[in-house]
Amino acid sequence: MWSVVWAAVRSKAPYVTFPVAFVVGLVGYHLEWFLRGDPQPAPEQDKSIAEQREDRKLQEIAGKDLTKVVSLKDKLEFAPRAVLNRNRPEKS
């Protein structure tokens, strides 16, 4: 008789375990929310990630003169370096 009971318990375990786990998780979630209260957003989180990135880029280029650029003819490493420099012609 016990083997029949244990077989039934094993076969129906997911149907019992899921609702119990759901209730425990729900109670834990609300208990944690009650104990911690509403989270206060940090002042830095008011802006989106894209806005923070744009602000950082603007701060980086604030002191630079953007009209002074090196011409492509003057750049020594304009072409990407090939593996072991096999496919690159020698510079004279």
C-alpha positions in Angstrom: 0.0 0.0 0.0 2.8 2.4 0.8 4.4 1.9 -2.6 1.2 3.0 -4.2 1.0 6.1 -2.0 4.6 7.1 -2.7 4.2 6.5 -6.4 1.1 8.9 -6.4 3.1 11.5 -4.4 6.0 11.3 -6.9 3.8 11.7 -9.9 1.8 14.6 -8.5 4.7 16.4 -6.9 5.0 19.2 -9.6 1.3 20.0 -9.2 1.8 20.5 -5.4 5.2 22.1 -5.4 4.5 24.9 -7.9 1.6 26.5 -6.0 3.5 26.2 -2.7 6.6 27.8 -4.2 4.5 30.5 -5.8 2.8 31.4 -2.5 6.2 31.4 -0.7 7.7 33.7 -3.3 4.7 36.0 -3.3 4.8 36.4 0.5 8.5 36.9 0.5 8.3 39.5 -2.2 5.7 41.5 -0.3 7.4 41.1 3.0 10.7 42.5 1.6 8.8 45.4 -0.1 7.1 46.1 3.3 10.4 46.0 5.2 12.4 48.1 2.8 9.8 50.5 1.6 9.8 52.4 -1.7 13.3 52.7 -3.1 14.5 56.3 -3.6 15.9 56.8 -7.1 19.5 58.1 -7.2 19.8 61.6 -8.8 22.1 60.2 -11.5 19.5 57.7 -12.6 17.1 60.5 -13.8 18.9 60.5 -17.1 18.9 57.6 -19.5 22.1 55.8 -20.4 22.2 57.5 -23.9 21.9 61.0 -22.3 24.7 60.2 -19.8 26.9 59.1 -22.6 26.2 62.2 -24.6 27.0 64.4 -21.6 30.3 62.6 -21.0 31.3 62.9 -24.7 30.5 66.7 -24.6 32.7 67.1 -21.5 35.5 65.2 -23.1 35.6 67.4 -26.2 34.9 70.7 -24.4 38.5 71.9 -24.3 39.6 70.5 -27.7 40.0 72.4 -31.0 38.0 70.2 -33.4 39.3 72.0 -36.5 42.8 70.7 -36.1 42.8 67.2 -37.6 45.6 65.2 -39.2 45.2 64.6 -42.9 45.0 61.1 -44.2 48.1 61.5 -46.2 50.1 62.3 -43.1 48.9 59.3 -41.2 51.5 56.5 -41.2 49.2 53.7 -40.2 46.1 54.5 -42.3 45.7 51.0 -43.6 45.1 48.3 -40.9 48.0 46.1 -40.2 47.9 42.7 -41.9 48.8 39.6 -40.1 52.6 39.4 -40.0 52.7 42.3 -42.5 52.7 39.8 -45.4 50.1 41.6 -47.5 51.4 45.1 -46.9 53.7 46.8 -49.5 56.9 48.2 -48.1 57.0 51.9 -47.6 59.8 53.8 -49.3 
